[in-house]
């Protein structure tokens, strides 16, 4: 099961496991500039990995901070790792 990252609070019964955070970055190379998409993808993957390690079903209330530098872009993300305790949650959360 894929771990959902959402910007809103969880719906239904749940258990808060822990606040999780991750950082993604992309730096310039010989023929390319820093790429925000790569940095965001790495940050989201880090959040999902940490949530998976905790046994979470989702990361709720996600927030992201983007820092553009002259040679790199950094994305810091954080949210709340949640374990759903009821099957009342429906819809696409990802």
N, C-alpha and C positions, 0 to 999 in steps of 0.2 A: 504494500500500500504506500502510495506517495504521501509525503508529509506536506500538508497545505500550509502556505504562508498567506495570512490575511491581515488586513489593516484595521479590522473591527474586532470587538470582543466576541468570545465564543458564545454560540447559542446552545441552550440546553445544559444538562448537568455535566460537570467536568471537574477535574482536579488540576490545580496549578502545580506544576513540577518545579520550574525554575525560570529565571530570566536568562535568555541566551543571547549571545552576540557573535558577530563574525565580521571580518574585514575582507574585501576583495579589492584588487588593484590591477591596473593595466599601465604599463610604462611604454614610452616610445622605443622604437627600434630603428634599425638602419633605414627601412623603407616604409615605416608606418608610424602613425601618431597614436597617443593613448586612446583607448576605446572604452567608452562608458558601458557599452553592452557587455563586454568581457568582464569588467569590474563588477557589474551588477550580478552577472551569472555566478561569478565566484563567491560573492557575498551570500547570495541565496543558497548556493550549495553548502556553504559553511553553516548557515542557520539550520538547514535540513539535517546535516550530518550530526550536529550537536543535539538536536531534538530527537533524532533516531537513537543516539546513544543513551538518552534519558528514557526511552520508551514512550515518547509523546506521539500523539496523533496529528497535531498541528502546532503552528506557532501563530499566536494571535496578537493583535495590536502591534504589528510590525511597523517600524519606523526606520527610515534610511537617511543618512547624511552623506552628501556627495561633496568631495573636495577636489577641485580641478587645480592641478599644478602645471608648471610649464613643461614638465617631462613625464607626468604621470597623473592618473585619476584614481582616487581612493573612494571606496564606498564602505561606510560603516553601517551595519544593520543590527537591530536588536528587537526582541519581542518576548512574549511569554510562552514557554513550552507548556502545552495543555494535553492532558489525557481525557478523552471523552468517556463519560461513564454511563451514558444512555444512548440508545439508537434513535433518539428524536431529532438528531441533526440531519438535515437533508440539504441537497443542493450541491453546487460545485464550489468548492472553497480553495481553488488553487491557482 
